[in-house]
């Protein structure tokens, strides 16, 4: 049976061997931990992006449903007004009524067609602006792609501004051109004008130049 001293020496030798083995696998353990942390960060970013996409879809769906509901109400109101006018015309003599009916029908069709075109144009422009602002609200990095609101019947300034970095590097004269294009108030400083344009496009508040 080993003596007490030999047992102590054997224990020390075993401890040293275990420590050396631990030193050898320490880098591997560190790499595994770093990889796990990187994967966790990537997973969180994917979940966050998925959440934003779902929220965007729900908001767009809600806006289109509201647009459809509002359009239906407007057409129902117009139909109600037309019905009352028609009932009032029935009290007129038959000859005059037939003449009035013919004229009224043509006018009504023209009015209805004009109204429908105006409604379509209005919602198309407003939907474009709302969708652009919703997309821009998620821009939080310099390389985040930004979108611009279109204005019917007007040509936008001829500049290629694709992300937040390029937006922050725009010159004062370029910003003024965009403010004029959107009929926005022009302030006294480049910083104020850049902030006005960012607010209109619904870009997040950043340390604007």
C-alpha positions as CSV (number, residue, x, y, z in Angstrom):
1,X,0.0,0.0,0.0
2,X,1.5,3.4,-1.0
3,X,2.6,5.6,1.8
4,X,0.9,8.9,2.7
5,X,3.7,10.8,1.0
6,X,3.4,8.8,-2.2
7,X,-0.4,9.4,-2.2
8,X,0.1,13.1,-2.0
9,X,2.7,13.0,-4.8
10,X,0.4,10.9,-7.0
11,X,-2.5,13.4,-6.3
12,X,-0.3,16.3,-7.2
13,X,0.9,14.6,-10.5
14,X,-2.7,13.9,-11.4
15,X,-3.8,17.4,-10.7
16,X,-0.9,18.8,-12.9
17,X,-1.9,16.4,-15.7
18,X,-5.6,17.5,-15.5
19,X,-4.6,21.1,-15.5
20,X,-2.4,20.7,-18.6
21,X,-5.3,18.9,-20.3
22,X,-7.6,21.7,-19.4
23,X,-5.2,24.3,-20.8
24,X,-5.1,22.3,-24.1
25,X,-8.9,22.3,-24.5
26,X,-9.4,25.9,-23.2
27,X,-9.1,27.5,-26.7
28,X,-11.7,25.0,-28.0
29,X,-14.1,25.8,-25.2
30,X,-13.6,29.5,-25.9
31,X,-14.3,29.1,-29.6
32,X,-17.4,27.1,-28.8
33,X,-18.7,29.8,-26.5
34,X,-18.0,32.5,-29.1
35,X,-19.8,30.6,-31.8
36,X,-22.7,30.0,-29.5
37,X,-22.9,33.7,-28.7
38,X,-22.7,34.7,-32.4
39,X,-25.4,32.2,-33.3
40,X,-27.6,33.7,-30.5
41,X,-27.1,37.2,-31.8
42,X,-27.9,36.1,-35.4
43,X,-31.0,34.3,-34.1
44,X,-32.2,37.4,-32.3
45,X,-31.7,39.5,-35.4
46,X,-33.7,37.0,-37.5
47,X,-36.5,37.0,-35.0
48,X,-36.6,40.8,-34.8
49,X,-36.7,41.1,-38.6
50,X,-39.4,38.5,-38.8
51,X,-41.4,40.4,-36.2
52,X,-41.0,43.7,-38.2
53,X,-42.2,42.0,-41.4
54,X,-45.3,40.6,-39.7
55,X,-46.1,44.0,-38.2
56,X,-45.6,45.7,-41.6
57,X,-47.9,43.2,-43.3
58,X,-50.6,43.7,-40.6
59,X,-50.4,47.4,-40.8
60,X,-50.7,47.4,-44.6
61,X,-53.6,45.0,-44.4
62,X,-55.4,47.2,-41.9
63,X,-54.8,50.3,-44.1
64,X,-56.2,48.5,-47.2
65,X,-59.2,47.3,-45.2
66,X,-59.9,50.8,-44.0
67,X,-59.5,52.2,-47.5
68,X,-62.0,49.6,-48.8
69,X,-64.5,50.4,-46.0
70,X,-64.2,54.2,-46.6
71,X,-64.7,53.8,-50.4
72,X,-67.8,51.7,-49.8
73,X,-69.3,54.3,-47.5
74,X,-68.6,57.1,-50.1
75,X,-70.3,55.1,-52.9
76,X,-73.2,54.3,-50.7
77,X,-73.7,57.9,-49.8
78,X,-73.5,58.9,-53.4
79,X,-76.1,56.2,-54.3
80,X,-78.4,57.5,-51.5
81,X,-78.2,61.1,-52.8
82,X,-78.8,60.0,-56.4
83,X,-81.9,58.0,-55.3
84,X,-83.4,61.0,-53.5
85,X,-82.8,63.2,-56.6
86,X,-84.4,60.6,-58.8
87,X,-87.5,60.4,-56.5
88,X,-87.8,64.2,-56.7
89,X,-87.7,64.2,-60.5
90,X,-90.6,61.7,-60.6
91,X,-93.0,64.6,-59.6
92,X,-92.1,66.4,-62.9
93,X,-94.2,65.8,-66.0
94,X,-93.4,62.6,-68.0
95,X,-91.9,64.5,-71.0
96,X,-89.7,66.7,-68.8
97,X,-88.8,63.7,-66.7
98,X,-87.6,61.7,-69.6
99,X,-85.5,64.5,-70.8
100,X,-84.1,65.2,-67.4
101,X,-83.5,61.5,-66.8
102,X,-81.4,61.3,-70.0
103,X,-79.4,64.3,-69.0
104,X,-79.0,63.3,-65.4
105,X,-77.9,59.8,-66.4
106,X,-75.2,61.1,-68.6
107,X,-74.1,63.6,-66.0
108,X,-74.2,61.0,-63.3
109,X,-72.1,58.6,-65.3
110,X,-69.5,61.3,-65.9
111,X,-69.6,62.4,-62.3
112,X,-69.3,58.8,-61.1
113,X,-66.4,58.1,-63.5
114,X,-64.6,61.3,-62.4
115,X,-65.2,60.5,-58.8
116,X,-63.8,57.0,-59.2
117,X,-60.7,58.3,-60.9
118,X,-60.1,60.8,-58.2
119,X,-60.6,58.3,-55.5
120,X,-58.2,55.8,-57.2
121,X,-55.6,58.6,-57.6
122,X,-56.0,59.8,-54.1
123,X,-55.6,56.4,-52.5
124,X,-52.8,55.4,-54.8
125,X,-50.7,58.5,-53.8
126,X,-51.5,58.2,-50.1
127,X,-50.8,54.5,-50.0
128,X,-47.5,55.0,-51.7
129,X,-46.6,57.6,-49.1
130,X,-47.7,55.5,-46.2
131,X,-45.9,52.4,-47.4
132,X,-42.7,54.4,-47.9
133,X,-42.9,55.9,-44.4
134,X,-43.5,52.4,-42.9
135,X,-40.5,51.0,-44.7
136,X,-38.3,54.0,-43.7
137,X,-39.3,53.7,-40.0
138,X,-37.2,50.4,-39.7
139,X,-34.0,52.1,-41.0
140,X,-31.5,52.0,-38.1
141,X,-28.0,51.6,-39.8
142,X,-26.0,53.7,-42.1
143,X,-26.3,51.1,-44.9
144,X,-30.1,50.8,-44.3
145,X,-31.9,51.3,-47.7
146,X,-34.3,54.3,-47.7
147,X,-37.3,54.9,-50.0
148,X,-38.6,58.1,-51.5
149,X,-42.2,59.3,-51.8
150,X,-43.3,59.9,-55.3
151,X,-45.3,63.0,-56.3
152,X,-47.8,62.7,-59.2
153,X,-47.0,64.9,-62.1
154,X,-43.5,66.0,-60.8
155,X,-40.0,64.7,-61.5
156,X,-38.0,64.1,-58.4
157,X,-34.5,65.6,-58.1
158,X,-32.0,63.7,-60.2
159,X,-29.9,62.2,-57.3
160,X,-29.2,58.6,-56.3
161,X,-29.6,58.6,-52.5
162,X,-30.0,55.0,-51.5
163,X,-29.2,54.7,-47.8
164,X,-28.9,56.6,-44.5
165,X,-25.2,57.3,-45.0
166,X,-25.7,58.9,-48.4
167,X,-28.7,60.8,-46.9
168,X,-26.5,62.3,-44.1
169,X,-23.8,63.2,-46.7
170,X,-26.3,65.2,-48.9
171,X,-25.2,68.8,-49.5
172,X,-27.4,71.7,-48.4
173,X,-28.4,72.6,-52.0
174,X,-29.5,68.9,-52.6
175,X,-31.6,69.0,-49.5
176,X,-33.3,72.3,-50.6
177,X,-34.1,70.7,-53.9
178,X,-36.0,67.8,-52.2
179,X,-37.7,70.2,-49.8
180,X,-38.9,72.3,-52.8
181,X,-40.0,69.1,-54.5
182,X,-42.2,68.1,-51.5
183,X,-43.4,71.7,-50.9
184,X,-41.8,71.7,-47.4
185,X,-40.6,74.7,-45.5
186,X,-37.0,75.6,-46.0
187,X,-35.2,76.6,-42.8
188,X,-32.0,78.6,-42.1
189,X,-29.5,75.8,-41.6
190,X,-28.6,72.6,-43.4
191,X,-29.1,70.7,-40.1
192,X,-32.7,72.0,-39.7
193,X,-33.5,71.3,-43.4
194,X,-32.1,67.7,-43.2
195,X,-34.2,67.0,-40.1
196,X,-37.3,68.4,-41.8
197,X,-36.8,66.1,-44.8
198,X,-36.0,63.1,-42.5
199,X,-39.2,63.7,-40.5
200,X,-41.3,63.9,-43.7
201,X,-39.9,60.6,-44.9
202,X,-40.3,59.1,-41.4
203,X,-36.6,58.2,-41.1
204,X,-35.6,57.5,-37.5
205,X,-33.9,60.3,-35.5
206,X,-30.2,60.0,-36.1
207,X,-27.2,62.3,-35.3
208,X,-27.9,64.2,-38.5
209,X,-25.1,66.4,-39.9
